[in-house]
């Protein structure tokens, strides 16, 4: 039985590195899922002991993560709490900043030359 769940999302601009395969300033999103599950010794049966239950829980978590990744790729987010479904809206894109050209030998950093 899952007793605690904490889901955190954060995004940031990926810094340009020497070996970066991706273009600089690409936005990276991290999703951190922290959960706590409780397995009671009385729940164990002759066919499935505590270790077996732990493996089942790990498999269940892997399937949750797989479903979450699929939702992310399809940009479809639904949260179900107490039988009610909520759709998660994405942030609206901010207005594009005025493009400023840097002089020769200068590079943009955080939108400034």
N, CA, C and O of each residue as an XYZ file, in Angstrom:
452
protein
N       0.849     -1.167      0.000
C       0.000      0.000      0.000
C       0.902      1.240      0.000
O       1.828      1.340      0.805
N       0.625      2.174     -0.902
C       1.394      3.414     -0.979
C       0.882      4.355      0.100
O      -0.317      4.622      0.182
N       1.801      4.861      0.937
C       1.410      5.730      2.043
C       1.785      7.188      1.820
O       1.255      8.062      2.507
N       2.679      7.477      0.885
C       3.135      8.849      0.659
C       3.600      8.996     -0.780
O       4.326      8.143     -1.291
N       3.183     10.078     -1.440
C       3.630     10.367     -2.803
C       3.963     11.847     -2.894
O       3.196     12.691     -2.431
N       5.102     12.158     -3.489
C       5.509     13.542     -3.726
C       6.031     13.628     -5.156
O       6.997     12.950     -5.505
N       5.406     14.451     -5.976
C       5.789     14.609     -7.374
C       6.220     16.050     -7.583
O       5.443     16.976     -7.349
N       7.460     16.241     -8.024
C       7.987     17.587     -8.262
C       8.422     17.703     -9.713
O       9.048     16.796    -10.261
N       8.086     18.822    -10.322
C       8.522     19.101    -11.690
C       9.316     20.396    -11.675
O       8.950     21.351    -10.990
N      10.390     20.423    -12.423
C      11.118     21.673    -12.589
C      11.801     21.663    -13.937
O      12.178     20.614    -14.458
N      11.950     22.842    -14.487
C      12.606     22.936    -15.785
C      13.630     24.053    -15.738
O      13.495     25.017    -14.985
N      14.642     23.902    -16.548
C      15.699     24.905    -16.606
C      16.348     24.844    -17.977
O      16.179     23.884    -18.728
N      17.081     25.880    -18.273
C      17.820     25.905    -19.535
C      19.089     25.096    -19.349
O      19.794     25.247    -18.352
N      19.371     24.243    -20.308
C      20.578     23.421    -20.244
C      21.754     24.276    -20.696
O      21.715     24.890    -21.762
N      22.782     24.308    -19.886
C      23.962     25.110    -20.209
C      24.722     24.490    -21.367
O      24.710     23.274    -21.559
N      25.375     25.337    -22.127
C      26.159     24.863    -23.263
C      27.446     24.242    -22.735
O      28.182     24.867    -21.972
N      27.706     23.022    -23.143
C      28.917     22.334    -22.713
C      29.768     21.967    -23.909
O      29.321     22.045    -25.053
N      30.990     21.567    -23.638
C      31.892     21.217    -24.741
C      31.390     20.013    -25.516
O      31.472     19.980    -26.744
N      30.871     19.027    -24.803
C      30.461     17.782    -25.459
C      28.950     17.695    -25.647
O      28.410     16.609    -25.854
N      28.284     18.810    -25.578
C      26.824     18.788    -25.673
C      26.376     18.340    -27.057
O      26.812     18.884    -28.071
N      25.504     17.347    -27.083
C      24.925     16.888    -28.345
C      23.748     17.778    -28.730
O      23.469     17.996    -29.909
N      23.072     18.280    -27.713
C      21.885     19.088    -27.959
C      22.273     20.552    -28.136
O      23.308     20.985    -27.631
N      21.449     21.313    -28.850
C      21.754     22.727    -29.003
C      21.753     23.421    -27.644
O      21.055     23.002    -26.720
N      22.537     24.478    -27.535
C      22.612     25.186    -26.262
C      21.271     25.834    -25.954
O      20.448     26.056    -26.842
N      21.075     26.126    -24.691
C      19.859     26.768    -24.190
C      18.595     25.937    -24.416
O      17.498     26.492    -24.467
N      18.732     24.633    -24.549
C      17.563     23.767    -24.665
C      16.952     23.611    -23.278
O      17.672     23.436    -22.295
N      15.626     23.674    -23.198
C      14.968     23.544    -21.911
C      14.895     22.070    -21.518
O      14.506     21.221    -22.320
N      15.267     21.783    -20.294
C      15.270     20.422    -19.771
C      14.256     20.361    -18.633
O      14.262     21.215    -17.746
N      13.391     19.356    -18.660
C      12.396     19.183    -17.608
C      12.738     17.946    -16.802
O      13.006     16.878    -17.354
N      12.725     18.105    -15.485
C      12.987     16.988    -14.590
C      11.728     16.717    -13.772
O      11.111     17.637    -13.236
N      11.362     15.452    -13.684
C      10.238     15.039    -12.856
C      10.784     14.102    -11.800
O      11.400     13.083    -12.114
N      10.555     14.455    -10.547
C      11.038     13.650     -9.432
C       9.832     13.067     -8.706
O       8.948     13.800     -8.263
N       9.803     11.758     -8.592
C       8.718     11.073     -7.903
C       9.295     10.400     -6.672
O      10.176      9.545     -6.763
N       8.783     10.800     -5.528
C       9.214     10.192     -4.271
C       7.983      9.526     -3.669
O       6.947     10.167     -3.489
N       8.098      8.255     -3.364
C       6.961      7.592     -2.755
C       7.414      6.627     -1.682
O       8.554      6.166     -1.650
N       6.483      6.350     -0.820
C       6.749      5.440      0.290
C       5.641      4.395      0.282
O       4.457      4.730      0.228
N       6.031      3.147      0.334
C       5.051      2.062      0.330
C       5.221      1.237      1.598
O       6.331      1.056      2.098
N       4.122      0.752      2.096
C       4.142     -0.048      3.319
C       3.615     -1.438      3.005
O       2.529     -1.595      2.447
N       4.389     -2.431      3.365
C       3.972     -3.820      3.187
C       3.859     -4.424      4.577
O       4.826     -4.455      5.338
N       2.683     -4.896      4.890
C       2.453     -5.481      6.208
C       2.784     -6.970      6.162
O       2.418     -7.656      5.207
N       3.470     -7.471      7.182
C       3.816     -8.903      7.199
C       2.589     -9.807      7.091
O       2.690    -10.911      6.556
N       1.450     -9.368      7.581
C       0.227    -10.164      7.502
C      -0.291    -10.310      6.081
O      -1.078    -11.211      5.792
N       0.155     -9.412      5.183
C      -0.282     -9.472      3.787
C       0.431    -10.573      3.007
O      -0.024    -10.978      1.938
N       1.542    -11.051      3.542
C       2.306    -12.100      2.857
C       1.525    -13.412      2.900
O       0.874    -13.745      3.890
N       1.613    -14.132      1.802
C       0.937    -15.428      1.732
C       1.997    -16.498      1.528
O       3.183    -16.195      1.399
N       1.568    -17.733      1.501
C       2.509    -18.824      1.268
C       3.160    -18.733     -0.101
O       4.316    -19.123     -0.267
N       2.432    -18.223     -1.077
C       2.956    -18.114     -2.439
C       3.799    -16.858     -2.648
O       4.670    -16.832     -3.517
N       3.544    -15.820     -1.856
C       4.237    -14.542     -2.074
C       4.657    -13.948     -0.732
O       3.830    -13.421      0.013
N       5.955    -14.043     -0.434
C       6.470    -13.500      0.820
C       6.753    -12.001      0.671
O       6.383    -11.395     -0.335
N       7.404    -11.412      1.664
C       7.701     -9.969      1.659
C       8.538     -9.582      0.436
O       8.255     -8.569     -0.203
N       9.552    -10.363      0.106
C      10.404    -10.039     -1.053
C       9.589    -10.080     -2.344
O       9.772     -9.239     -3.225
N       8.703    -11.046     -2.454
C       7.837    -11.163     -3.632
C       6.934     -9.931     -3.733
O       6.744     -9.384     -4.819
N       6.379     -9.498     -2.599
C       5.523     -8.313     -2.599
C       6.313     -7.063     -2.980
O       5.802     -6.188     -3.679
N       7.545     -6.986     -2.523
C       8.396     -5.847     -2.874
C       8.633     -5.810     -4.389
O       8.556     -4.749     -5.010
N       8.920     -6.969     -4.971
C       9.138     -7.035     -6.417
C       7.873     -6.644     -7.181
O       7.946     -5.967     -8.207
N       6.723     -7.069     -6.683
C       5.459     -6.692     -7.326
C       5.265     -5.175     -7.281
O       4.846     -4.562     -8.263
N       5.575     -4.581     -6.128
C       5.443     -3.130     -5.976
C       6.399     -2.409     -6.925
O       6.024     -1.410     -7.538
N       7.634     -2.909     -7.050
C       8.602     -2.298     -7.966
C       8.108     -2.383     -9.409
O       8.249     -1.425    -10.169
N       7.534     -3.520     -9.790
C       6.987     -3.672    -11.141
C       5.840     -2.693    -11.371
O       5.713     -2.106    -12.446
N       5.006     -2.528    -10.340
C       3.888     -1.598    -10.450
C       4.411     -0.166    -10.628
O       3.869      0.596    -11.429
N       5.454      0.198     -9.889
C       6.041      1.537    -10.009
C       6.645      1.740    -11.398
O       6.526      2.820    -11.977
N       7.293      0.702    -11.932
C       7.855      0.798    -13.286
C       6.751      1.042    -14.306
O       6.931      1.817    -15.245
N       5.604      0.381    -14.124
C       4.498      0.594    -15.066
C       3.941      2.007    -14.926
O       3.537      2.607    -15.922
N       3.910      2.556    -13.696
C       3.469      3.941    -13.499
C       4.414      4.905    -14.205
O       3.971      5.849    -14.858
N       5.710      4.666    -14.074
C       6.709      5.532    -14.706
C       6.587      5.459    -16.226
O       6.689      6.476    -16.912
N       6.370      4.261    -16.744
C       6.204      4.091    -18.192
C       4.980      4.869    -18.681
O       5.038      5.532    -19.717
N       3.875      4.790    -17.937
C       2.665      5.525    -18.314
C       2.901      7.031    -18.238
O       2.400      7.781    -19.075
N       3.661      7.476    -17.238
C       3.972      8.900    -17.103
C       4.805      9.386    -18.281
O       4.541     10.456    -18.829
N       5.814      8.602    -18.676
C       6.646      8.969    -19.828
C       5.804      9.056    -21.098
O       5.987      9.963    -21.909
N       4.882      8.109    -21.267
C       4.017      8.112    -22.444
C       3.142      9.363    -22.449
O       2.961      9.992    -23.492
N       2.602      9.723    -21.291
C       1.783     10.930    -21.189
C       2.588     12.173    -21.523
O       2.087     13.086    -22.180
N       3.834     12.208    -21.071
C       4.694     13.355    -21.353
C       4.940     13.462    -22.850
O       4.839     14.550    -23.418
N       5.260     12.351    -23.490
C       5.524     12.367    -24.929
C       4.298     12.788    -25.732
O       4.430     13.415    -26.783
N       3.122     12.452    -25.248
C       1.888     12.818    -25.948
C       1.341     14.158    -25.469
O       0.306     14.617    -25.951
N       2.038     14.787    -24.519
C       1.608     16.055    -23.922
C       0.168     15.947    -23.420
O      -0.656     16.827    -23.672
N      -0.117     14.871    -22.717
C      -1.446     14.601    -22.177
C      -1.280     14.297    -20.691
O      -0.712     13.272    -20.314
N      -1.778     15.193    -19.863
C      -1.608     15.020    -18.428
C      -2.969     15.047    -17.741
O      -3.701     16.032    -17.838
N      -3.299     13.978    -17.057
C      -4.513     13.916    -16.257
C      -4.129     13.456    -14.863
O      -3.291     12.569    -14.696
N      -4.743     14.063    -13.874
C      -4.521     13.636    -12.492
C      -5.874     13.213    -11.944
O      -6.860     13.940    -12.068
N      -5.915     12.047    -11.344
C      -7.149     11.538    -10.778
C      -6.993     11.505     -9.263
O      -6.115     10.825     -8.732
N      -7.863     12.254     -8.570
C      -7.834     12.299     -7.110
C      -9.254     12.051     -6.617
O     -10.190     12.743     -7.019
N      -9.401     11.085     -5.765
C     -10.693     10.745     -5.170
C     -11.789     10.593     -6.228
O     -12.921     11.034     -6.030
N     -11.437      9.963     -7.355
C     -12.414      9.699     -8.399
C     -12.657     10.850     -9.361
O     -13.365     10.674    -10.352
N     -12.089     12.027     -9.097
C     -12.251     13.172     -9.995
C     -10.998     13.341    -10.831
O      -9.883     13.185    -10.334
N     -11.187     13.663    -12.115
C     -10.043     13.849    -13.011
C      -9.789     15.330    -13.228
O     -10.718     16.114    -13.420
N      -8.517     15.699    -13.196
C      -8.098     17.072    -13.439
C      -7.086     17.058    -14.572
O      -6.181     16.224    -14.591
N      -7.238     17.979    -15.516
C      -6.277     18.089    -16.604
C      -5.259     19.150    -16.222
O      -5.622     20.231    -15.759
N      -3.998     18.841    -16.415
C      -2.928     19.773    -16.081
C      -2.663     20.644    -17.297
O      -2.377     20.143    -18.385
N      -2.762     21.948    -17.103
C      -2.523     22.886    -18.206
C      -1.051     23.251    -18.254
O      -0.378     23.336    -17.226
N      -0.571     23.463    -19.456
C       0.813     23.892    -19.616
C       0.873     25.404    -19.476
O      -0.110     26.103    -19.722
N       2.040     25.899    -19.076
C       2.233     27.344    -18.995
C       2.165     27.925    -20.396
O       2.640     27.320    -21.358
N       1.574     29.097    -20.500
C       1.543     29.774    -21.790
C       2.935     30.286    -22.109
O       3.649     30.741    -21.216
N       3.330     30.218    -23.374
C       4.667     30.715    -23.717
C       4.746     32.217    -23.480
O       3.799     32.953    -23.758
N       5.885     32.659    -22.964
C       6.080     34.083    -22.719
C       6.324     34.781    -24.042
O       6.826     34.182    -24.993
N       5.962     36.055    -24.092
C       6.162     36.830    -25.314
C       7.639     36.825    -25.673
O       8.505     36.963    -24.810
N       7.904     36.665    -26.943
C       9.294     36.626    -27.405
C       9.958     37.968    -27.128
O       9.399     39.027    -27.413
N      11.139     37.902    -26.577
C      11.881     39.122    -26.297
C      12.436     39.690    -27.591
O      12.674     38.966    -28.558
N      12.637     40.997    -27.588
C      13.188     41.661    -28.767
C      14.559     41.063    -29.058
O      15.405     40.964    -28.169
N      14.768     40.669    -30.294
C      16.036     40.073    -30.694
C      17.107     41.152    -30.766
O      16.942     42.160    -31.453
N      18.172     40.937    -30.074
C      19.281     41.887    -30.047
C      20.501     41.190    -30.628
O      20.873     40.104    -30.183
N      21.115     41.805    -31.608
C      22.315     41.233    -32.199
C      23.532     41.711    -31.424
O      23.637     42.886    -31.072
N      24.440     40.795    -31.164
C      25.672     41.132    -30.456
C      26.737     41.516    -31.482
O      26.706     41.075    -32.631
N      27.651     42.323    -31.050
C      28.741     42.741    -31.929
C      29.688     41.595    -32.206
O      29.566     40.528    -31.604
N      30.638     41.801    -33.116
C      31.600     40.751    -33.451
C      32.392     40.311    -32.221
O      32.857     41.136    -31.434
N      32.531     39.012    -32.075
C      33.308     38.467    -30.955
C      32.553     38.440    -29.642
O      33.123     38.064    -28.618
N      31.278     38.830    -29.641
C      30.477     38.821    -28.415
C      29.400     37.758    -28.537
O      28.961     37.424    -29.637
N      28.983     37.233    -27.402
C      28.025     36.139    -27.389
C      26.905     36.467    -26.420
O      27.132     37.123    -25.403
N      25.693     36.013    -26.728
C      24.560     36.241    -25.835
C      24.647     35.319    -24.631
O      25.020     34.151    -24.744
N      24.295     35.872    -23.471
C      24.243     35.090    -22.237
C      23.033     35.582    -21.456
O      22.981     36.751    -21.074
N      22.071     34.718    -21.215
C      20.840     35.074    -20.514
C      20.116     36.230    -21.195
O      19.556     37.096    -20.522
N      20.124     36.248    -22.518
C      19.411     37.260    -23.265
C      20.143     38.572    -23.449
O      19.626     39.486    -24.091
N      21.340     38.677    -22.895
C      22.122     39.914    -23.024
C      23.461     39.626    -23.664
O      23.974     38.508    -23.598
N      24.026     40.662    -24.290
C      25.339     40.508    -24.916
C      26.439     40.627    -23.883
O      27.618     40.525    -24.222
